[in-house]
Amino acid sequence: MDPITLLLLIMIGGILIGGGVHFIPVGGAPAAMATATGVGTGTAMLAAGAGLSGLVTAASMSGQPFYIIALGGAVGAMLMIALTMVTANLIYVFGAGIVPSSAKVEIDPITGRNQEKYVTPGTEGHGIPTVCFVSGLLGGLLGGAGGGLVYYAISEGFKGLNGFTPEIAGGLVAIVAVGIFFINSVIASYNIGGTIEGFHDPKFKRIGSGIISCGIASLVMGAFVYLLTIGVLPIGGVA
Amino acid sequence: MSAAGGGPAGSAISSELLLVIGIIGGLIGIYLTPLNHLFGPLFASLGAVCAIVWGSDAIRRVASYGLGTGVPSIGYMSLSIGIIGTLAGIALASSSLLRGLSVVGPVLALVLSMVLGLVVAILAKKVVGMKIPILERCTAEIAGAAALSVLGFSAAFAGSYDFAQILTLVIGPGYIALFFILNTLAIQHPFNACLGPNENQVRTLKLAGACGFLAMVIIGIITIGNPALTWKGIPASLLINIVGLGGWIIFFKKYVSASFKEAASVKWTGLWPKIEE
């Protein structure tokens, strides 16, 4: 793969990852106490869960064209984020005894049901209502596809190099892809200030600056991956 | 006081001193690796512990401003930056561009990681609009500490900081993923555990030392997987484990006694009291 395609694919992947984070209902510590809407943990944990499952399913599609790998990543990430949200909702509803509702909108944009009445006074909503769940699925789709693209770009970028033996291929590609995934998801997380409910949240309007910073950061990381390909070349023989 | 949001409390140990300890200690440890198959890995992992303490202090300074995303997020991000920078650095040093100069690998890894950390921090400040005055310096410092700690442990396991060795022994079998999570926890956990109104730098750094040595014990255990690391019949894993366990016991004892001393009073341990008041 020529360096320009490598850089472009890593940049597009990074933009998809960064954009995807804006859709995921990240509730942070307040959500863990059911005083804010979303899954009760931070972006780093959700990225580790959904992102890494996406990378595993993307890697299982190795050797396929890029869109199949991206789709594979999307399926894995969507499944994981969906399971996370369902499990969180089960705990919120049957464990904490709250009604999933959002304080950011008066009626749920998808079901059209009233939200305001169900929000406990003094909280910013709780649980994962329908709109957040759908938004989370979209986030999984974008993030997983982005992770898959990054994985594809790196594995294709190394392909054909002398030092790139099957013994090191899995470990090398996986750790670099995981690194790029984490960096982009944390930059996007800074952009939303740590918590967001989904595409109906007013903070979602900041997605532009998040995408720009993830794009630039991914471009720089792409350059680092290119440096890495130069180093992998001479091992095990003359280039 | 150093609760999240207010900026760091006064520090008894200056950040410059910790930076010097982290960089010099880490680099000396890594450069001493090829010396001997028994003491080399020990020095490399001690270097990594120095870097972990430095990284913990940098996390403490930046996270006390309140990142909004939790302390672990910057740890995971900086470790990712550190690993990508390290791999690019030692790869570049072993490439044909710098033929015969593989000795600059660790320095290049440190510099590239800090540059990538700086780029990400500048983006976070200028484009995203974060308002933490020391974000650039601290992100670069944590990324540099991450690079030295990962490279230190990798060199301890591989017995060399050469790219080819690390690629086949550490990255191929996937140990690098373990080092990623292990070092993230060791660097971000101390401040994450200690933050709050009564946080104090010395206590946090005592916990950082304990976390670093505990990580070293795990490195000692997995070094059993590299049988080449023996000298006169003594395996390096034994030495790393003994020193690691000793260091952990010393630092953890200091940390626990500091916690008891600095607590207003220790009245209730979580168990139900025997006598009703």
Interface residues (C-beta under 8 A of the other chain):
Chain A: G28 A29 G42 T43 A44 M45 A47 A48 G163 T165 E167 I168 G170 G171 L172 A174 I175 V176 V178 G179 I180 F181 F182 I183 V186 I187 S189 Y190 N191 G193 G194 T195 S209 G210 I212 S213 I216 A217 V220 M221 F224 V225 L227 L228 I230 G231 V232 L233 P234 I235 G236 A239
Chain B: L67 G68 T69 G70 P72 S73 I74 G75 Y76 M77 L79 S80 I81 I83 I84 G85 L87 A88 I90 A91 L92 A93 S94 S95 S96 L97 L112 L116 V119 V120 L123 A124 V127 V128 G129 M130 F163 A164 L167 T168 I171 G172 P173 G174 I176 A177 F180
